Amino acid sequence: MSARPIVFDLDGTLVNSLPGIAEGVNRALRSLGLPTHAPEAVRGMIGRGAANLCAAAIGYADVSLAPAEELEAVHAAFRREYPHCWQGDYTRPYPGIPEMLAHLAAAGCRLAVFSNKPHDITVPMVQTIFPDIAFDFVLGNSPAFPRKPAPDALLHLAAQWGIRPAEMVMVGDSLYDAQTADNAGCPCALFDWGYGRRGDLDGRTVFSTAAAMEKHLLMYDVRGTMYDF
């Protein structure tokens, strides 16, 4: 049985980044004289990229609905502030995640990260928090690929690995991750501890611990003929 390549989401999947994201958003809002939010309120704003996060922070459900000038001011302020407030206690791996990644790598799994977080933050965050894990690829949001749930980045990773999308697994925490996997035609497994709304995960393969996720991933046959996700 061969180990299947695995693509991980970052925020809410591998790391609890809520404290740092909330701090960055609130610093941005405060600098513009706008109301700030409790971290738990920011939780529901995460998942669709920085621009949508900023739109939600000023009360709009989508970037298309937010006044362009106000949104750009908040977005620019967030881009300025967040690089200074994600390290240390602001961003921590979830329990068991470093061990899970190490075990998967030792078992021969090919690992990658694909996040809607800006690429220039995603790469140093992964390198800082998981310095001993040799990820094949680390992709954040950039002009190279549209953000989730578009499947383009997953299709690119499959091509780089020389496999069909169905021969890899997407691991995330939200409906956006599940939709991305669906759109790419690859299996998906989710953690229940992240930023996705619980009802959105109904009917999906969901795990509550890194150990349970690890066991499941290591059972998965690369030919896709065994073990139902």
N, C-alpha and C positions, 0 to 999 in steps of 0.2 A: 504494500500500500504506500503510495507516494504522498508527500505533504503538498497541500495546495497553496499557491500564493495567496497572501492575505493583504487586503488594503484596509487601513484603519482611518476612521475619522479621528480628529484630535480633541476638540472641545467637547466635554461631556462624555467622551468615550475613553480616551487614555488619560486625560488630565481634567481636574476640576479647576477651570480658569475663571469661574464666575467672579471671585473677589477682584481679580485684576481687571476684568472687563468692566465691572461695575465702577471700579475706581477710575478707569480711563474715561468712561462715559460721563461720570459725574464731574470730573475735572474739566472736561470739555464744556459741559453745560454751565458749570459755575463760572468759567472764564467768559461766557457770553451773557451772564445774568439770567440764565434760564433755570427753572425748577429741576432739582435732582431727584433720583429715585433710590429706593431701598434695593439692596442686592437681589432680593427675591422677586422684585418687580422686573429687574433687568433679566432675570433668568428666562422669562418668556419671550424676550426680544432676540435671543441668540439663535443662530442657525442658518440665517440667509445672507450672511456677509455683513461687512461693516456699514455699508450704506443703508441697508434695511434696518440694522440695529439703530443707527442714528435717526432714521425716520421714525421708528417706534418710540425712541426717547423723547421726541418732540410731538408725539401724539398721532402719528399717521401709520396706517397699517402697511403701507408700501411706498417705495421711493417715488412711484409714479403719482402719488397723491400729495406728497409734501411740496411746499413752496421751494422752488429750486435754490433761491439765494439763501434761505434759512438753512436748508438741508446741507448745502455745500459748506456753510460756515461751521456747522456742528461736525460734519464729517472731517473737515480739515483740522478742527481742534482735536477731535478724537485721534486722528492719525498722528498729530503732534504729541499727544499726551500718553497714548497707550504704550509706546516703546519704553517708557520710563516707569511703568507700573505693572509689568507682568511677572517680574522675577521674584525669587524668594517665596515667601508665604502667599503671595498673590496667585501663584499657579503651582499646583501639586499633583503628582500622579495619584490616581485612585488606588485604594488598597489592593495589593497583589499584582498590579499592572507591570512594574519592572520585572518581577519574577516570571510572569506569564510570557512576556516578550522574549526574555532570555531563554526560557524553555522551548518556545516555538522556534527560535533561531537555531538552538542546539539540535532540534529535531529535523532541521533542514528546510524549514519554511522560508520562503522568500517574502519579505515584509516591505510594505510601503505605507506612507501616510498621504491622505488627500483631504484637505481642509478648505472650508470657505473663508478661513482667516487669511488676511493678506500674506502673500508668499514671503515678503521680507520680514515678517514676524514668525511665520510658521517654521521656517528653516532654523533660525537660532533657538527657538523654543524647544524644538525636538532635539537639537544637538546639546542643549544645556540640560534638559531634564532626563534624557536617555542617552548619555554619552557612550555607553557601552553596547548599544544596539546598532548593528550594521543594517540600516534600512537601505534597500535598493534605490528607492525614490522617495523624496519628500516634496509634495506639491501643495502650495497654497493658492489662493485666488490671485490670478494675474491675467493680463490680456491674452495669454496663450490659450486658455480654456475658459468657457463660461462656467459660472458657479453651479453647484448642485441646485436642483436635481438633474441638470443636464448631464448626460452620460459621457461626454467627450473625453474627460480626463481618465475615466475608468477604461474606456476603449483604447486610449493611448497607452495606458499601463499594460493592458493585455497584449497589445502589439509589441511593446518593448520586451515583454517576457516571452513572446512567441507562442502565445496560447490563445484559445478562445475565451471570451468573457465568462462563459459558463464554467471555466476551469479555475476560476479564482473566487474569493469570498470577500464581500464588503462587510466590515464590522463597524457599527455606529451606535447612535443612541436616539435617533429621531426619525420622524416620517420622511424628512428630506433625504436622509441616508438610505432609507428603504426604497424611496422612489428613484433615487439615483441608481441603485442596484437593479431595480426592476427595469429601468429604461436602458440599462446596459446589457441586460440579460444575464446577470450573475446572481448567485445566491447571496443572502444577507442574514446576519445574526446581529442582535441588538443587546446592549446593556440597558437596564432599567434605572440606572442611577443618574443619568445625564439631564439634558435640557428638553428632551422631547416630552410632549404631553402624553400621559399614560394611556389615554383612550386611543391615541393614534397608533399605539403598538399592538392593539388587539389583533389576534390572528397571526402575529409574527413570531419568530423564534427569538425568545428573550431570556437573558440570563442576569442573575443578581450578583454573581461573584466572578472574579477573574479565573479562579480555579475551574469553575464549571464551564466557562467559555473556552478555556484552554483545552479541557478534555474533549469538548465538542469539536473544536477545530482540528485537533490531532486525529480524530476518528474519520475525518472526511476524505473519501477516496478521490484522487485527482481525476479519475475518469467520469466522475459524477454518476456512477451507477449504484452507489450505496449511500445509506444514511440520508434521511430526508431532512432538509432544513425547513 
